[in-house]
Amino acid sequence: MITTAVRYGPRPPEAQGDHEVDATKAPIATEAVTVTYLTDPEIVAAVLPQPLRPADEPLVRVQLQRVRIAARPPFGSAVFSVAARHGERSGDYPLFMPQSTEQSVTGGRETFGEPKKLAHIHVERDSDRITASVDRLGYELIRVNGRITGPGELPPDQVNTEFYFKFLRAPDGNGLTDPHLVYGEYHRHYELLESIDGTLELSESPLDPVADIVIRQIRSITWCRRRTVQVGRIAARVPQEWLLPYVHQRYDDPAVSAAPGPEPVRV
């Protein structure tokens, strides 16, 4: 006779909720360095699946952040995105969302459709000096160095949109299952905003080619502390033919993964 609960067994209705959604309803505490820069319009147009369209400016946003959600341990997170539009809605389309924990990768990817991958993320502030970096599979991809130069104008409370595509590969290898465009809506309250005089470096990688999104002009580099509530909702169903050419943005190509890589990065 089994005298203890079998934890792989069914859970009662009150325990069947999506804890990822529950966690993001509570304010997410973040300290982040954010870089915005202009790239070439044709680059932005090339990376956007339908039905997304380029925004008025070819703006790129790079955020490297320290995150705390509810009772979870702190973790590192980054977002590398380009400005885009869906109809009248303006937002950002993330190409690369590295995370430092498996829980953040799987929760965000399976619930919201975020293109998350596991990576090492370093964000440090020492007095007025800021250093931040992302490295993955032996490649240092993103590095920010700078110095705080003074306070910036504190933004009003705002809602920012990120566009995600939620889908899975079909189990028989033929296409995708049930693809949808998702709006990730971020309700943000800023507690601190400071300007940074610094640099952004993007490096080569066969799996995460952020270096292809070339830097033409740095617009801003800032340090912030903010609280965020995330809300996700399906905006539209998407034909799989629109997404199939872009699946590599989300999933590593096994053939490329098997190729010899560099020695591991020491950060």
DRENKOLVEX-521414 format. One record per residue (C-alpha): residue number from 1; residue in three letters; x, y, z. Coordinates in nm, 3 decimals, padded with zeros to 5 digits. Layout:
BEGIN
nr,rest,u,v,w
NUM,ALA,X,Y,Z
...
This chain:
BEGIN
nr,rest,u,v,w
1,MET,00.000,00.000,00.000
2,ILE,00.126,00.349,-00.091
3,THR,00.119,00.567,00.221
4,THR,00.263,00.889,00.071
5,ALA,00.145,01.106,-00.216
6,VAL,00.291,01.031,-00.559
7,ARG,00.413,01.371,-00.669
8,TYR,00.393,01.287,-01.040
9,GLY,00.026,01.210,-00.993
10,PRO,-00.267,01.447,-01.067
11,ARG,-00.297,01.767,-00.870
12,PRO,-00.623,01.910,-00.738
13,PRO,-00.786,02.202,-00.926
14,GLU,-00.648,02.466,-00.687
15,ALA,-00.292,02.353,-00.771
16,GLN,-00.327,02.340,-01.150
17,GLY,-00.262,02.706,-01.230
18,ASP,00.031,02.837,-01.435
19,HIS,00.281,02.958,-01.178
20,GLU,00.475,03.149,-01.445
21,VAL,00.172,03.371,-01.503
22,ASP,00.114,03.404,-01.128
23,ALA,00.475,03.511,-01.074
24,THR,00.470,03.779,-01.343
25,LYS,00.149,03.932,-01.203
26,ALA,00.347,04.035,-00.894
27,PRO,00.585,04.327,-00.948
28,ILE,00.912,04.208,-01.103
29,ALA,01.203,04.400,-00.951
30,THR,01.474,04.484,-01.204
31,GLU,01.805,04.670,-01.220
32,ALA,01.905,04.711,-01.583
33,VAL,02.151,04.869,-01.820
34,THR,01.980,04.955,-02.149
35,VAL,02.142,05.057,-02.476
36,THR,01.947,05.187,-02.775
37,TYR,02.111,05.230,-03.114
38,LEU,02.026,05.275,-03.479
39,THR,02.105,05.006,-03.735
40,ASP,02.029,04.978,-04.109
41,PRO,01.659,04.972,-04.212
42,GLU,01.713,04.672,-04.439
43,ILE,01.854,04.472,-04.146
44,VAL,01.540,04.525,-03.939
45,ALA,01.319,04.440,-04.237
46,ALA,01.513,04.115,-04.291
47,VAL,01.461,03.978,-03.938
48,LEU,01.086,04.043,-03.897
49,PRO,00.841,03.760,-03.973
50,GLN,00.496,03.851,-04.100
51,PRO,00.269,04.010,-03.987
52,LEU,00.525,04.238,-03.818
53,ARG,00.655,04.544,-04.000
54,PRO,00.952,04.775,-03.932
55,ALA,00.894,05.078,-03.713
56,ASP,00.958,05.430,-03.838
57,GLU,01.321,05.411,-03.719
58,PRO,01.556,05.109,-03.730
59,LEU,01.601,05.117,-03.353
60,VAL,01.762,04.835,-03.155
61,ARG,01.722,04.792,-02.780
62,VAL,01.968,04.590,-02.571
63,GLN,01.889,04.530,-02.203
64,LEU,02.102,04.338,-01.953
65,GLN,01.942,04.310,-01.613
66,ARG,01.933,04.162,-01.267
67,VAL,01.585,04.029,-01.191
68,ARG,01.396,03.920,-00.882
69,ILE,01.051,03.760,-00.915
70,ALA,00.849,03.679,-00.603
71,ALA,01.030,03.423,-00.384
72,ARG,01.268,03.300,-00.656
73,PRO,01.643,03.353,-00.630
74,PRO,01.772,03.650,-00.835
75,PHE,01.873,03.571,-01.191
76,GLY,02.026,03.738,-01.496
77,SER,01.821,03.826,-01.801
78,ALA,01.882,04.004,-02.130
79,VAL,01.676,04.116,-02.428
80,PHE,01.810,04.201,-02.774
81,SER,01.524,04.341,-02.984
82,VAL,01.437,04.557,-03.284
83,ALA,01.156,04.810,-03.307
84,ALA,00.851,04.679,-03.493
85,ARG,00.481,04.730,-03.556
86,HIS,00.172,04.511,-03.578
87,GLY,-00.106,04.714,-03.731
88,GLU,-00.128,05.027,-03.518
89,ARG,00.057,04.867,-03.224
90,SER,00.421,04.970,-03.174
91,GLY,00.664,04.753,-02.981
92,ASP,00.986,04.554,-02.983
93,TYR,01.054,04.217,-03.146
94,PRO,01.316,04.022,-02.946
95,LEU,01.565,03.824,-03.151
96,PHE,01.754,03.693,-02.850
97,MET,01.645,03.662,-02.485
98,PRO,01.922,03.486,-02.290
99,GLN,01.853,03.391,-01.928
100,SER,02.078,03.261,-01.654
101,THR,01.836,02.996,-01.514
102,GLU,01.652,02.705,-01.670
103,GLN,01.331,02.801,-01.488
104,SER,01.323,03.143,-01.654
105,VAL,01.394,02.992,-01.997
106,THR,01.125,02.724,-01.989
107,GLY,00.860,02.930,-01.811
108,GLY,00.886,03.229,-02.043
109,ARG,00.923,03.025,-02.362
110,GLU,00.645,02.772,-02.303
111,THR,00.393,03.013,-02.148
112,PHE,00.447,03.336,-02.342
113,GLY,00.644,03.222,-02.648
114,GLU,00.953,03.426,-02.557
115,PRO,01.264,03.323,-02.757
116,LYS,01.469,03.241,-02.448
117,LYS,01.797,03.051,-02.429
118,LEU,02.024,02.960,-02.140
119,ALA,02.336,03.177,-02.109
120,HIS,02.570,03.341,-01.860
121,ILE,02.475,03.700,-01.782
122,HIS,02.688,03.940,-01.581
123,VAL,02.557,04.277,-01.460
124,GLU,02.757,04.472,-01.204
125,ARG,02.755,04.822,-01.064
126,ASP,03.052,04.941,-00.861
127,SER,02.989,05.299,-00.749
128,ASP,02.949,05.482,-01.081
129,ARG,03.107,05.208,-01.297
130,ILE,02.884,04.971,-01.495
131,THR,02.992,04.645,-01.658
132,ALA,02.755,04.396,-01.819
133,SER,02.797,04.105,-02.057
134,VAL,02.632,03.798,-02.211
135,ASP,02.823,03.488,-02.312
136,ARG,02.682,03.163,-02.442
137,LEU,02.844,02.836,-02.545
138,GLY,03.190,02.986,-02.524
139,TYR,03.115,03.306,-02.714
140,GLU,03.103,03.645,-02.547
141,LEU,02.820,03.806,-02.743
142,ILE,02.743,04.139,-02.578
143,ARG,02.953,04.367,-02.359
144,VAL,02.866,04.706,-02.211
145,ASN,03.111,04.924,-02.021
146,GLY,03.042,05.270,-01.888
147,ARG,03.025,05.529,-01.614
148,ILE,02.719,05.691,-01.459
149,THR,02.720,06.061,-01.550
150,GLY,02.410,06.180,-01.366
151,PRO,02.036,06.142,-01.318
152,GLY,01.801,06.116,-01.612
153,GLU,01.442,06.233,-01.630
154,LEU,01.227,05.974,-01.454
155,PRO,00.979,05.828,-01.707
156,PRO,00.608,05.820,-01.627
157,ASP,00.437,05.487,-01.563
158,GLN,00.401,05.317,-01.900
159,VAL,00.302,05.002,-02.087
160,ASN,00.560,04.863,-02.331
161,THR,00.485,04.584,-02.581
162,GLU,00.705,04.300,-02.698
163,PHE,00.597,04.075,-02.986
164,TYR,00.644,03.698,-02.950
165,PHE,00.553,03.399,-03.165
166,LYS,00.429,03.102,-02.965
167,PHE,00.472,02.768,-03.144
168,LEU,00.639,02.427,-03.127
169,ARG,00.802,02.217,-03.394
170,ALA,00.570,01.944,-03.525
171,PRO,00.667,01.601,-03.384
172,ASP,00.685,01.445,-03.734
173,GLY,00.927,01.715,-03.851
174,ASN,00.674,01.874,-04.086
175,GLY,00.623,02.236,-03.992
176,LEU,00.495,02.392,-03.672
177,THR,00.205,02.337,-03.436
178,ASP,-00.053,02.606,-03.363
179,PRO,00.155,02.926,-03.417
180,HIS,00.022,03.252,-03.269
181,LEU,00.143,03.610,-03.235
182,VAL,00.151,03.709,-02.868
183,TYR,00.160,04.054,-02.714
184,GLY,00.378,04.071,-02.405
185,GLU,00.261,04.385,-02.226
186,TYR,00.491,04.525,-01.958
187,HIS,00.338,04.768,-01.709
188,ARG,00.640,04.955,-01.572
189,HIS,00.705,05.190,-01.284
190,TYR,01.051,05.349,-01.276
191,GLU,01.215,05.422,-00.941
192,LEU,01.553,05.539,-01.075
193,LEU,01.698,05.638,-01.412
194,GLU,02.059,05.748,-01.471
195,SER,02.258,05.830,-01.782
196,ILE,02.572,05.637,-01.878
197,ASP,02.869,05.739,-02.088
198,GLY,02.982,05.407,-02.228
199,THR,03.032,05.157,-02.509
200,LEU,02.851,04.858,-02.656
201,GLU,03.035,04.571,-02.826
202,LEU,02.868,04.291,-03.024
203,SER,03.071,03.982,-03.108
204,GLU,03.044,03.698,-03.356
205,SER,02.870,03.366,-03.288
206,PRO,02.734,03.108,-03.535
207,LEU,02.426,03.040,-03.320
208,ASP,02.349,03.386,-03.184
209,PRO,02.458,03.630,-03.459
210,VAL,02.385,03.957,-03.280
211,ALA,02.688,04.106,-03.457
212,ASP,02.486,04.108,-03.781
213,ILE,02.264,04.382,-03.634
214,VAL,02.531,04.641,-03.693
215,ILE,02.569,04.950,-03.475
216,ARG,02.539,05.275,-03.671
217,GLN,02.466,05.527,-03.396
218,ILE,02.429,05.490,-03.020
219,ARG,02.118,05.675,-02.906
220,SER,02.135,05.622,-02.530
221,ILE,02.284,05.413,-02.250
222,THR,02.105,05.417,-01.913
223,TRP,02.089,05.246,-01.576
224,CYS,01.748,05.199,-01.417
225,ARG,01.566,05.043,-01.126
226,ARG,01.202,04.959,-01.194
227,ARG,00.909,04.734,-01.108
228,THR,00.711,04.555,-01.377
229,VAL,00.391,04.355,-01.411
230,GLN,00.385,04.136,-01.723
231,VAL,00.064,04.043,-01.906
232,GLY,00.057,03.813,-02.208
233,ARG,-00.227,03.769,-02.458
234,ILE,-00.276,03.612,-02.799
235,ALA,-00.313,03.878,-03.069
236,ALA,-00.355,03.670,-03.385
237,ARG,-00.316,03.325,-03.534
238,VAL,-00.024,03.310,-03.779
239,PRO,00.021,03.082,-04.084
240,GLN,00.317,02.853,-04.025
241,GLU,00.458,02.949,-04.366
242,TRP,00.527,03.296,-04.229
243,LEU,00.738,03.160,-03.943
244,LEU,00.920,02.860,-04.089
245,PRO,01.205,03.071,-04.239
246,TYR,01.269,03.222,-03.894
247,VAL,01.261,02.918,-03.662
248,HIS,01.641,02.938,-03.625
249,GLN,01.594,03.264,-03.432
250,ARG,01.449,03.056,-03.149
251,TYR,01.603,02.709,-03.170
252,ASP,01.971,02.631,-03.215
253,ASP,02.061,02.450,-03.537
254,PRO,02.198,02.108,-03.426
255,ALA,02.442,02.100,-03.717
256,VAL,02.593,02.432,-03.608
257,SER,02.588,02.327,-03.241
258,ALA,02.797,02.019,-03.323
259,ALA,03.073,02.222,-03.490
260,PRO,03.386,02.290,-03.283
261,GLY,03.362,02.611,-03.086
262,PRO,03.608,02.841,-02.909
263,GLU,03.753,02.793,-02.567
264,PRO,03.505,02.891,-02.291
265,VAL,03.489,03.261,-02.212
266,ARG,03.626,03.371,-01.878
267,VAL,03.425,03.669,-01.742
